[in-house]
């Protein structure tokens, strides 16, 4: 790896983006706070994630949403828990099928699948499932930070063939320009 100027290395290390062999990973045990960070600089506590040891070095997890932080919206004949923003509403979509409920360091897909959202404008009628948000998490050492990727939630309208394989593989997730969505990140810390 090429050497970095000292100021660049300090900046990357301070932001948690330069994780070398001696860097600490976030300990995936116990209850961690789940928060949404918004484009207007806000931070909204959405709930928590409970991590517990599982077999073969895996870690079990359970997402517990704080429903009082979300508002009820009846969209497309279904109730959704949503975060209303000034120009965009973001609605939580619980993953609807049985799954292993486990993660490993660097393998967070099932956790990511349990934190799906879609967005719509306040004027839009109904659920816009093709406007899905998949938060792809990275471990900064102090937190798991999830940045939004675009997905079509209609793809999980029917159960996947293999319930042990996350349906949104990296090829199914698409880049979103920075700041394009009201929820700019999720954190677990």
C-alpha positions as a printed Julia matrix, in Angstrom:
189×3 Matrix{Float64}:
   0.0     0.0    0.0
   1.47    3.41  -0.92
   2.21    5.69   2.01
  -0.1     8.61   2.65
   0.9    12.1    3.73
   0.56   12.32   7.54
  -2.42   14.71   7.4
  -4.32   12.4    5.0
  -3.64    9.32   7.11
  -4.76   11.18  10.26
  -7.95   12.31   8.53
  -8.78    8.82   7.28
  -7.91    7.21  10.61
  -9.99    9.78  12.5
 -12.98    9.17  10.26
 -12.6     5.41  10.61
 -11.97    4.87   6.91
  -8.39    3.6    7.29
  -8.73    0.32   9.13
  -5.43   -1.5    9.28
  -4.65   -4.82  10.93
  -4.48   -3.2   14.39
  -7.73   -1.25  14.01
 -10.62   -2.19  16.27
 -13.92   -3.34  14.83
 -17.2    -2.48  16.5
 -18.01   -5.19  19.03
 -21.15   -6.92  17.79
 -22.59   -7.79  21.19
 -25.35   -6.38  23.34
 -27.79   -3.62  22.48
 -26.68   -0.91  20.04
 -28.6     2.25  19.12
 -29.97    2.54  15.57
 -30.21    6.12  14.27
 -31.1     7.84  11.0
 -29.09   10.88   9.92
 -30.93   13.34   7.7
 -29.89   15.8    4.99
 -30.79   18.74   7.25
 -28.29   17.58   9.89
 -30.82   15.84  12.13
 -30.33   12.58  14.01
 -33.39   10.45  14.79
 -33.17    7.45  17.09
 -35.09    4.69  15.29
 -34.57    1.9   17.81
 -31.89   -0.64  18.58
 -30.2    -3.77  17.34
 -29.6    -6.56  19.84
 -26.53   -8.67  19.01
 -25.89  -12.05  20.64
 -23.33  -14.84  20.06
 -24.38  -17.67  17.74
 -22.76  -20.89  16.51
 -19.56  -21.04  14.46
 -18.45  -17.47  15.23
 -21.6   -15.92  13.79
 -23.54  -13.22  15.64
 -27.33  -13.27  15.9
 -29.23  -10.0   15.68
 -32.7    -8.63  16.29
 -33.84   -5.21  15.05
 -36.2    -3.47  17.48
 -37.78   -0.36  15.97
 -38.89    2.46  18.28
 -42.33    2.88  16.72
 -43.03    6.16  18.52
 -40.21    7.7   16.43
 -42.15    6.83  13.26
 -45.55    7.97  12.04
 -48.28    5.72  10.62
 -49.04    5.97   6.9
 -51.66    3.82   5.19
 -50.28    3.32   1.67
 -51.38    0.89  -1.04
 -53.74   -0.94   1.35
 -51.01   -1.45   3.96
 -49.78    0.36   7.05
 -46.17    1.57   7.03
 -44.1     3.23   9.75
 -42.49    6.3    8.21
 -40.18    9.22   8.88
 -41.72   12.34   7.37
 -39.16   14.83   6.07
 -39.75   18.28   4.62
 -39.69   17.06   0.99
 -39.53   13.28   1.33
 -41.16   10.55   3.4
 -39.06    7.46   4.15
 -40.97    4.32   5.14
 -39.56    1.27   6.91
 -40.15   -2.09   5.19
 -39.53   -5.08   7.48
 -37.98   -8.0    5.6
 -41.01  -10.31   5.16
 -39.44  -13.79   5.02
 -37.68  -16.23   7.31
 -33.9   -15.74   7.26
 -30.86  -16.83   9.29
 -30.78  -13.6   11.34
 -27.01  -13.75  11.65
 -24.01  -11.68  10.62
 -20.24  -12.04  10.7
 -17.56   -9.35  10.48
 -17.66   -8.01   6.93
 -20.84  -10.02   6.16
 -23.73   -7.79   7.18
 -26.22   -8.53   4.36
 -28.96  -10.0    6.58
 -28.81   -7.0    8.91
 -28.96   -4.71   5.87
 -31.99   -6.62   4.57
 -33.74   -5.96   7.88
 -33.32   -2.18   7.5
 -35.02   -1.59   4.15
 -36.93    1.62   3.4
 -38.64    3.24   0.44
 -39.07    6.95  -0.22
 -41.84    9.04  -1.7
 -42.81   12.7   -1.8
 -45.63   13.86   0.5
 -47.79   14.45  -2.61
 -47.29   10.9   -3.96
 -50.18    8.49  -3.54
 -49.41    4.97  -2.38
 -46.24    3.05  -1.61
 -43.43    3.53  -4.14
 -41.68    0.18  -3.68
 -39.48    0.7   -6.74
 -37.92    3.6   -4.77
 -36.3     1.21  -2.3
 -33.38    2.13  -0.05
 -30.87   -0.5    1.0
 -28.35    0.74   3.58
 -24.96   -0.86   2.95
 -22.99   -0.89   6.23
 -19.28   -0.44   6.84
 -17.57   -0.89  10.2
 -15.73    2.3   11.23
 -14.57    0.82  14.55
 -16.88    3.11  16.53
 -20.09    2.37  14.61
 -21.63    0.57  11.67
 -22.43    3.29   9.12
 -24.95    2.49   6.39
 -25.1     4.53   3.2
 -28.15    4.26   0.93
 -28.19    2.27  -2.29
 -31.16    2.09  -4.65
 -33.09   -1.19  -4.9
 -36.49   -2.23  -6.24
 -38.45   -3.62  -3.28
 -40.9    -5.26  -5.69
 -38.21   -7.95  -6.02
 -39.17   -9.26  -2.57
 -42.9    -9.29  -3.34
 -42.61  -13.1   -3.48
 -40.29  -15.3   -1.4
 -36.84  -15.9   -2.89
 -36.02  -19.44  -4.04
 -33.31  -19.77  -1.38
 -34.35  -18.32   1.99
 -30.75  -18.57   3.23
 -29.36  -16.3    0.49
 -29.96  -12.52   0.74
 -31.87  -11.45  -2.41
 -30.17   -8.05  -2.8
 -26.67   -9.05  -3.93
 -24.24   -6.18  -4.64
 -25.2    -6.25  -8.35
 -28.83   -5.51  -7.37
 -27.86   -2.34  -5.44
 -27.27    0.9   -7.31
 -25.37    4.04  -6.36
 -27.28    7.1   -5.2
 -25.68   10.56  -5.53
 -24.57   12.0   -2.19
 -27.34   14.0   -0.54
 -30.03   12.88  -3.01
 -32.12   11.25  -0.27
 -33.43   12.79   2.96
 -31.99    9.94   5.03
 -28.29   10.2    4.21
 -27.15    7.38   6.51
 -28.06    4.96   9.28
 -25.74    4.26  12.2
 -25.57    1.44  14.71
 -23.41    2.36  17.73
